[in-house]
Amino acid sequence: MFKFLLKRAALTIPTFFALMFVTFVAIRLVPGDPVEVRTGERGISPERLAQFRHELGLDQPVWKQFLDYVWQLLHGDFGTSIVTNERVLTEFFQLFPATLELSFFAMLFAIGIGIPAGVIAALKRGSIFDQTLMGISLTGFSMPIFWWGLLLIMLVAERWGLTPVSGRIDLIRFYFEPVTGFMLIDSLLSDQPGAFWSALHHLVLPAIVLGTVPLATLARMTRSSMLEVLSEDYVRTARAKGLSTFRVIGVHALRNALIPVVTIIGLQVGSLMAGAVLTETIFSWPGVGKWLIESIGRRDYPALQGGILLISSVVIIVNLTVDILYGTINPRIRHGR
Amino acid sequence: MAADISVVDTAPAIPAPAGPLRAFWASFSENRGAVIGMLVLLLIVLLAVFAPLVAPYSPTEQFREFSKLPPAWSEGGDWRYVLGTDALGRDMLSRLVYGARVSLFIGLAVMVVSVAVGVALGLVAAFAGGITDVAIMRVMDLIISVPGLVLAILIVSVLGPSLANTIVAVTIVFLPRYVRLVRASAMGEIGKDYVTAARVAGVGRLRLMASTVLPNCLAPLIVQAALGVSEAILEAAALGFLGLGAQPPTPEWGSMLADSREFIRSNPWIVTLPGLAILVTVISINLMGDGLRDALDPKLKRS
């Protein structure tokens, strides 16, 4: 088991290096010379220019620049934002809890509804419920979520006034210093009455929007995986043994059907991050996705570079974890490799 | 009665292999959703192709005195502008119809380029093996490790936002799936007897790749390519929505949505229509893709 773990982890190291290489190259391809950006368009003396280039390390050979860059990254230096003058890493970790909180509840929504719905659809295969669910899930799967978000804001927030339009909490009524960065926890810690409800209220709509595509995917996957398992011999055996339907489905079928579903949940993390960019932009949710888009608008390339590197690292690490977990749930994989 | 009809219908097809196309159609048309999807898509394609004939106005022409008109059937509407006008007084119907051109073009362009490059790289990886294989697959792993939209954003911010760069960005994002698919199915075929036979018969490497092995890998590829079109349309619309895709005044559905964001409260139809257009197009392609999968790739058939 330990060997498998080590081997799997080692496989991601080249990916990390390649990722660093790509962001390194990308930032050099971006239009606009960083020296010109700092000095302005007016001509300056060649000596000043050379000094600037030296300060930025741009007079070094490219391979040396890359090594320096990797060296900085390995020491946790992801650059400094041009706009806020803050370290990119610090900024990222200030904003990341917001994204994490949103993604967690989106996934909770998707799993909480998607898996039971998929199981019921499989058990009542061909029924009205099954057909309706598959229709809805196809729609959800095809949904442009940025439009879905606007539509829900239009109906639920604007017309019916059920939820707030944007943000994480009612900033006029509540203010407290972030402790964990997770608004739900911080609002409880703040001891201000109503703060928790306000935070929860703000979370509902964005979580539904971000959870829609995973929900559709999970419902479809659970249904087809469950159907496959239901026709297996061991399920028939369990039935023949005289076990209750509940036991047959809940214990014998569901546990096996969920194995591929767990992988799908893990694989959703990448698209969840992509979806977070859109959802956060629509709802003005102060997370890393919105920050990334704003960095582009402000031409804050160090932030963009660092942000993409960090988001991708999160995805790689989560995928690695899922892979390892999968090996634990399903021993067949572990020995197969 | 219904049983009788179906027997009559399938009777000519029973005398065994009635041509692959016929067998395919028989299987495809069994899926009602797929046929509906195909018809809707056909309609959208026709609208896109004949946009200059269908659209009453140019998509960029501004009727300043008629800005933000609601659709004709609602109060205050004007039948000259059937689906209303946007904030600049441009006719919504015309913009949506021309938008179909843009979105379908993006979807098709991404699909064609990424399938072509993907097939080439996948076959090379499968046939060459060794370091070439490892190198190609590592690069693909890298692309996959960055969330699709985030990678597309990075590429577009390097190249600059435009329609052409949207296509480049989304193509790169979609490349790995085709490479992986072709490589995996080609590897499965290489060891088979018919390939060895062709090799012994002196078939050259290129021909072995392209005309011996490739046709046997096509079924899953076609399915993936069909579904890839709809995903490409969604991804491009998302980029457009973020202001990183097609630039104004191009009537692209995603950027139309972005322009309309401030009118959520006052003029909801400006927001509703472009999104509906995206949704309908994507659903119909996905329905068709499901049908294709069932018809072409029995192994993947969803129960």
Interface residues (C-beta under 8 A of the other chain):
Chain A: P14 T15 A18 L19 V22 T23 A26 L29 V30 P31 L138 T139 F141 S142 M143 P144 F146 W147 W148 L150 L151 I153 M154 E158 S224 L227 E228 G270 S271 M273 A274 G275 V277 L278 T281 L292 I293 I296 G297 L304 I308 I311 S312 V315 I316 N319
Chain B: R138 V139 D141 L142 I144 S145 V146 P147 G148 L149 V150 L151 I153 L154 I155 S157 V158 G160 S230 L234 A237 A238 F241 L242 G243 L244 G254 L257 R261 I264 R265 P268 V271 T272 P274 G275 I278 L279 V282 I283 N286 L287 R302 S303
